Each structure stands twice: as structure tokens, then as C-alpha cells.
């Protein structure tokens, strides 16, 4: 039956990524308006997308995020002495939601694994880990963060692969780096973090958190290990003066880290390879734009050779550790081509199976923890689902053999009560 199928050319939604062009909010002081713009790190220039209505101030403190699934940009703004959480369309800048905020928030991060926005709510010196609904501005508290009396801005990230929300908090014993489990809000790691490493960003490509460190007269790109509160130098950024503009940093699915800093006294837009510290772009950038955001994840597939719309299907469990069950919505016999992609859109493997009831099982041991996309093609119908792989429960004797045979079919058809 394999001869019937040719591997489909799946087109992933990567048009927004990999170009070092963060979206941002620009204060156009000459015309007394705020504009939604796209910055170009290669040239230091901007492209105006839309004027943002009814905006008199931008809320700093990492209160912006980019939703790759819906192609939305989220940000906080001030208008008539009230605070709002606004959602706009990436392509047009048109306002989708404009929700008034009734709470103080900071550190908003988009989780591409469950398509939700997370952050910190604070009431006085009490801090809560929460989820925010962009349509209504409603906040759902997940858990109180013990010991946190203040949050350091520019020190927030979200590890998509391990589903951890990481932020630097002031505590009675000094600054600490805390990592929370996203589902429960429980503190997983809590370590002293005295050094002023800021502008934290998680790279899905490198499965690591990066930041910038002003170490005396040196400016360094650092790789942060939030499990023990340490950081190691990726590169000394020679030619880049210490200092960074608030809320002016982003990272894309290729692991390229863009920020607005200084070359001497000149405001400059830089792009670095996060893994090596190599400077990719360096251009003067006078524009006073904030809230830099680029898509972290590639997004689900959008089309296959002119086929119809992408449909969803069930994957259980999700997150998974050792094995998943694939359950298509209609219980019929069919030939399936099942492809696994990384969160950044790289095709890892394609398997073929003849199913009697639209169900299949798949072993996950060859694949490390992280965010993935499962894509199933059946004739001219395309199905897609996100999949988060957690650390495997144990190492089986067949692991080495399975890895060696990773190009072979590692999938078998089976019925499962959870489908």
C-alpha cells in the first residue's frame, strides 16, 4: 500500500517567522498617535501597519504577546486613565478585542502548546500566577506564588517544551529565579539569581532560555539554566555597548535573538544567533518602538497541495511521555500518512498505516521532550494537532534499537478506549 502514497508537501505557517522582523508598537510623536509596526533588523527600518485607536500610553512590563495560532498581537495600553488589554490582527492591525483590565498584570507569555496566555497578577506585594482571557480581560488565578514580593520586568520566559513559566522575583531573601508548572502553578524550581541578566527569551530551537548581562564593562549573551539558577556565557558581545531598551527584544523559531541596544551612543537594532552569539544584523534604529514580538512556534499546517481546510483530531494523552493514541473524528477504515513536525516546522518523519477504524498508536521514545505537530493525511483530507512530549518515564531495553530504526515505521494500529 505504500506505493499509493507520496509524501505530501505540507506547507507550514512560517511566513511570519525567521525574518528578524519583530512586530511592535511605535509612538509616533510627530503625529501624536501610536502605530502597529513591523521592525526590520537588517535595515533598522519599520513598516507601518495601522494606527491604533484610543491609545494614550503603552503598558511596559512584558505585557505583549504574539498568538501564532490566530495571528493576533496582544498588548496593554492606557486610555482615559484606564488600562486595557487589546488584541489586534497581525496582518491589518484591526482591533479584535479591547478588554478593560481590572487588575495589575505583568509578564504575559503565549503558550503555543495550549493556545493560552499566562502571566503574573499582583495585589500589593502578593503575586499570583494566572491565565488571562483576551476577549473579556477576565483573569483566572492558577496559584499564589509563595515568597514573591515583586517581579523583575524583562525577566520572564515560557519553556514550551517543559511547560514551565519562568520569572525572576524579589523575595525576603533576595532575587530568585522561579519556574512554575503551567498546569498547576506549583513551584518546580526556586533558586537564588542575583546577577542582572535581563531580557529573558526562550528559544524553541535551542530548548533554552537566553538573556543579556551587563558584566562590569562587558555585554554578554547568556544561557540561563533555571533548574539551578546558573547562567553561562554564550558570547561576549564585542562592539555592542552595554544597555538595552525596555520591552525591545524578541526571538524567532530559528533561534535568532533580536534586541534594540546601543553601538556607542547610537540606538541600534541587533540580531544574534542565540546558540553561538554570532551577530547576524546590526543597523541604527532611531524609532521609539516597544513590545517586540515574533512567533515562537511555526504554527499548525495550513494546506496540502490544494486540499481542503485543516481539521482537528484527538491525541491522547497530551502531554504525553511514552506513547500516544491518534483518534480521527470519524470511525472509518482508511489509509493514513502520519507526519511529525517540530514546533518550528521541521519535518522529522512520516509513517504509513492502514487503519480499520481511524485509530492508531505511536511510540514517542525516539523524540526528545518538546512541542510538536502531528499531521495526518487521509486521501485529500488533512488533520493537524499539537503534541507536547514530556520526559520519558523510563528507558526501555528497546530504546537503542528503536533509535537505530527511527526511519522505519514505529507505529501500529490499535483500538483504544480513550478515543
C-alpha positions in Angstrom: 0.0 0.0 0.0 3.0 2.4 0.4 3.3 2.8 -3.3 -0.1 4.6 -3.3 1.2 7.5 -1.2 3.7 10.1 -2.0 4.9 12.2 1.0 2.7 15.3 0.8 4.3 18.8 0.6 2.9 20.2 3.8 3.1 24.0 3.9 3.6 25.2 7.4 2.6 28.7 8.6 6.1 30.1 8.6 5.5 33.3 6.6 5.6 35.3 9.8 8.9 33.9 11.2 12.6 33.6 10.6 13.0 37.1 9.0 14.2 39.1 12.1 11.1 41.3 11.7 9.5 41.7 15.2 6.1 43.3 15.5 5.9 46.3 17.8 4.1 49.4 19.0 5.6 52.7 17.8 4.9 56.1 19.5 4.7 58.5 16.5 5.2 61.6 18.5 5.2 63.9 15.4 1.5 62.9 14.7 0.5 62.2 18.4 -0.5 58.6 17.6 0.6 55.1 18.3 1.1 52.7 15.4 1.3 49.0 15.0 4.5 48.3 13.0 7.0 45.7 11.9 10.7 46.3 12.5 13.4 45.1 10.1 16.6 44.2 12.0 18.5 44.0 8.7 18.0 47.7 7.9 16.8 49.2 11.2 13.7 50.5 9.5 10.0 50.0 10.3 6.9 49.3 8.2 3.7 50.9 9.4 0.7 48.6 9.6 -2.0 50.6 11.3 -2.8 53.5 13.6 -4.0 52.2 17.0 -7.2 54.0 18.1 -7.9 55.4 21.6 -4.4 54.8 22.9 -2.6 57.3 25.1 0.2 55.1 26.6 1.9 51.7 26.2 2.0 49.5 29.3 5.5 48.3 29.9 6.4 45.2 31.9 6.3 42.4 29.3 2.5 42.9 28.6 2.7 42.0 25.0 2.5 38.6 23.3 2.0 37.1 19.8 -0.6 34.4 19.2 0.7 32.2 16.3 -2.5 30.1 16.1 -4.9 33.0 15.5 -2.3 35.5 14.1 -3.0 38.0 16.9 -0.8 40.5 18.7 -1.8 41.3 22.3 -0.7 44.4 24.3 -1.6 46.5 27.2 -2.4 50.2 26.8 -3.6 53.2 28.7 -6.7 55.3 27.6 -8.5 57.9 29.7 -6.7 56.8 32.9 -8.0 53.2 32.4 -5.9 50.1 31.4 -6.9 47.8 28.6 -5.7 44.5 27.2 -6.0 44.8 23.4 -5.9 42.1 20.7 -5.2 43.1 17.1 -4.9 41.3 13.8 -1.3 40.8 12.7 -2.0 41.4 9.0 -4.1 44.6 9.3 -3.8 45.9 12.8 -7.6 45.9 13.2 -8.8 45.6 16.8 -10.3 42.2 17.5 -10.8 42.6 21.3 -10.5 45.6 23.6 -10.9 44.4 27.2 -10.7 46.7 30.2 -8.3 45.5 32.9 -9.5 45.4 36.5 -6.2 44.1 37.8 -2.5 44.8 37.7 -0.7 42.3 35.5 2.8 41.7 34.1 4.9 39.1 32.3 2.4 38.0 29.7 3.5 34.9 27.7 1.7 33.0 24.9 1.8 29.2 25.3 1.7 27.6 21.9 1.1 24.2 23.4 -2.4 25.1 24.7 -3.1 28.4 22.9 -3.4 30.3 26.1 -2.0 33.5 27.7 -0.3 33.3 31.1 1.2 35.9 33.4 1.5 37.4 36.8 -1.2 39.3 38.7 -0.1 41.3 41.7 -2.2 42.8 44.5 0.2 44.8 46.7 3.1 42.5 47.4 1.1 39.3 46.8 1.7 37.7 43.4 -0.4 35.2 41.6 0.2 33.0 38.5 -2.8 33.4 36.2 -4.3 32.9 32.8 -6.0 35.8 31.0 -8.9 35.7 28.5 -8.1 38.3 25.8 -11.7 38.6 24.8 -13.0 39.7 28.2 -9.9 40.6 30.1 -11.0 38.1 32.8 -8.3 36.6 34.9 -8.2 33.1 36.2 -5.8 32.6 39.1 -4.0 29.3 39.0 -1.9 29.6 42.2 -0.3 32.1 44.5 3.4 32.4 44.1 5.0 31.8 47.5 7.6 34.2 48.7 7.4 36.7 45.8 7.0 40.3 46.8 7.8 41.9 43.4 8.5 40.7 39.9 11.5 42.0 37.8 10.4 43.2 34.4 12.3 41.9 31.4 13.0 38.7 33.3 10.1 36.4 32.1 10.0 33.5 29.7 8.0 30.4 29.0 9.5 27.0 28.3 7.1 25.4 25.8 8.8 22.0 25.7 8.7 21.5 29.5 5.6 23.7 30.2 7.3 25.9 32.7 6.7 29.6 33.3 9.9 31.2 34.5 10.4 34.6 36.1 12.7 36.5 38.4 11.1 37.5 41.7 12.1 39.7 44.6 11.8 37.7 47.9 12.7 38.4 51.5 15.9 36.5 50.9 16.8 38.4 47.7 16.2 37.9 44.0 15.3 34.4 43.0 14.5 32.7 39.7 11.3 30.7 39.9 9.9 28.1 37.5 6.2 27.2 37.8 4.4 24.3 36.3 1.9 25.8 33.9 -1.0 23.4 34.6 -0.9 23.6 38.4 1.1 26.8 39.2 3.3 24.7 41.6 6.8 25.9 42.0 9.1 23.4 40.4 12.4 25.3 40.7 13.3 28.1 43.0 17.0 29.3 43.1 18.9 32.5 44.0 19.6 34.7 41.0 21.5 37.8 42.0 23.1 38.7 38.6 21.4 41.3 36.5 20.7 39.1 33.5 17.7 40.6 31.7 15.7 40.4 28.5 14.9 36.7 29.0 13.7 34.8 26.0 13.1 31.1 25.4 14.3 29.6 22.2 12.4 26.6 21.0 15.2 25.7 18.6 17.8 25.6 21.4 15.4 24.4 24.2 16.9 27.1 26.4 16.4 30.5 28.0 18.7 33.3 26.9 19.3 36.8 28.3 21.7 39.8 28.2 24.2 40.5 31.0 26.0 43.8 31.7 29.0 42.3 33.5 31.0 45.4 34.5 32.1 46.9 31.2 31.3 43.8 29.1 28.0 43.0 27.5 27.3 39.2 27.2 24.8 36.8 25.8 23.9 34.3 28.5 22.3 30.9 28.5 20.2 30.5 31.7 19.7 27.2 33.5 16.6 27.9 35.5 16.8 24.4 37.1 19.7 25.6 39.3 19.7 29.4 38.9 23.1 29.5 37.0 24.0 31.1 33.7 26.8 30.6 31.2 28.3 32.9 28.7 27.5 32.1 25.1 29.5 35.1 23.7 31.0 38.4 24.8 29.2 40.9 22.5 32.2 42.9 21.3 31.2 46.1 19.6 27.8 46.3 21.4 27.7 48.8 24.2 26.0 47.7 27.5 22.3 48.6 27.8 19.0 47.6 26.3 15.7 49.4 25.7 12.8 48.1 27.8 10.4 45.7 26.0 12.6 45.7 22.9 13.7 42.2 22.4 12.3 39.0 20.7 13.3 35.6 19.4 12.1 33.7 16.4 11.6 30.0 15.6 15.1 29.9 14.1 16.7 30.8 17.4 17.6 34.3 16.3 17.5 36.9 19.1 16.7 40.5 18.2 17.0 43.5 20.6 17.4 47.2 20.5 20.6 48.3 22.2 23.5 50.6 21.6 26.5 50.9 19.3 28.4 53.5 21.2 25.7 56.0 22.0 23.6 55.2 18.8 20.4 53.3 19.3 20.9 50.1 17.2 18.9 47.0 16.3 20.9 43.8 16.7 20.1 40.2 15.8 22.2 37.4 17.3 22.3 33.7 16.8 21.3 32.6 20.2 23.2 29.3 20.1 26.6 30.9 19.2 26.2 34.7 19.9 27.2 35.5 16.3 25.9 39.0 15.2 23.7 38.5 12.2 22.4 42.0 11.8 23.3 45.4 13.1 21.5 48.6 12.0 20.9 52.0 13.5 17.3 52.3 14.7 16.1 55.7 15.9 12.4 54.7 16.2 10.9 54.5 19.7 9.0 51.3 19.3 8.2 48.8 22.2 6.7 45.4 22.7 8.8 43.4 20.3 7.2 40.1 19.5 8.0 37.3 17.0 6.3 34.0 16.6 8.0 31.4 18.8 6.3 28.4 17.2 5.7 27.8 13.5 2.0 27.1 13.9 0.0 24.2 12.5 -0.1 23.2 8.8 -2.2 25.4 6.6 -2.6 23.4 3.4 -1.5 20.4 1.5 -1.3 20.6 -2.3 -4.7 22.4 -2.6 -6.6 20.2 -0.3 -9.4 21.5 1.9 -9.2 23.1 5.3 -7.2 21.6 8.1 -9.3 19.6 10.5 -8.6 18.8 14.1 -8.4 15.4 15.8 -7.8 13.9 19.2 -4.4 12.8 20.6 -4.3 11.1 24.0 -2.6 11.6 26.3 -1.4 15.2 25.6 1.1 16.0 27.1 2.5 12.5 26.5 5.6 10.6 27.7 5.9 7.2 26.1 3.1 6.7 23.6 0.0 8.5 22.1 -3.2 7.3 20.6 -4.4 9.1 17.4 -8.2 9.2 17.1 -9.7 10.7 13.9 -13.2 12.2 14.3 -15.0 9.7 12.1 -14.6 6.0 12.9 -13.9 4.5 9.4 -11.2 2.4 7.7 -8.7 4.3 5.8 -5.0 4.6 4.7 -3.2 7.1 6.8 0.1 9.1 6.3 1.2 10.4 9.7 3.9 13.1 9.9 5.6 14.5 12.9 7.0 18.1 12.8 8.9 20.1 15.4 7.4 23.2 16.8 9.5 25.2 14.4 8.1 23.4 11.4 10.9 20.9 10.6 9.6 17.5 9.3 11.0 14.7 11.4 9.4 11.6 9.9 6.4 10.3 8.0 4.8 6.9 8.7 2.2 5.0 6.8 -0.5 2.8 8.2 -3.7 1.1 7.2 -6.3 1.7 9.9 -9.5 -0.2 10.3 -11.3 2.4 12.4 -9.5 5.7 12.1 -7.3 5.0 15.2 -3.6 4.4 15.6 -0.9 4.3 18.2 2.6 5.8 18.1 5.7 5.3 20.2 7.5 8.5 21.3 10.8 7.2 22.6 12.9 8.4 19.6 11.8 12.0 20.2 13.1 14.4 23.0 10.7 16.5 25.1 9.3 19.4 23.3 6.4 20.9 21.3 5.5 19.0 18.1 2.8 19.0 15.4 1.1 15.7 14.4 -0.2 15.8 10.8 -2.4 13.1 9.4 -3.4 12.8 5.8 -6.2 10.6 4.6 -6.8 10.9 0.8 -7.5 14.6 0.4 -8.3 15.4 4.0 -5.7 16.9 6.3 -5.8 16.7 10.1 -3.5 18.5 12.5 -2.9 18.6 16.2 -0.4 19.9 18.7 1.5 17.4 20.8 3.7 18.1 23.8 6.2 15.3 24.7 7.3 15.3 28.3 10.4 13.5 29.7 10.1 9.7 29.2 9.1 7.7 32.2 11.9 5.2 31.8 14.4 3.8 29.3 13.2 0.6 27.7 15.7 -2.1 26.6 14.4 -1.5 23.0 15.3 2.2 23.1 18.7 1.9 21.3 17.2 -0.5 18.7 14.2 1.9 18.3 16.6 4.9 17.7 18.6 2.9 15.1 15.4 2.0 13.3 13.9 5.5 13.6 13.5 5.7 9.8 11.4 2.6 9.9 7.7 2.5 10.8 7.3 2.9 14.6 3.5 2.9 14.6 0.9 0.2 14.9 -2.8 0.2 14.6 -4.8 -0.4 17.8 -8.1 0.4 19.3 -8.1 2.4 22.5 -10.9 3.1 25.0 -9.8 6.8 25.2 -10.6 7.6 21.5 
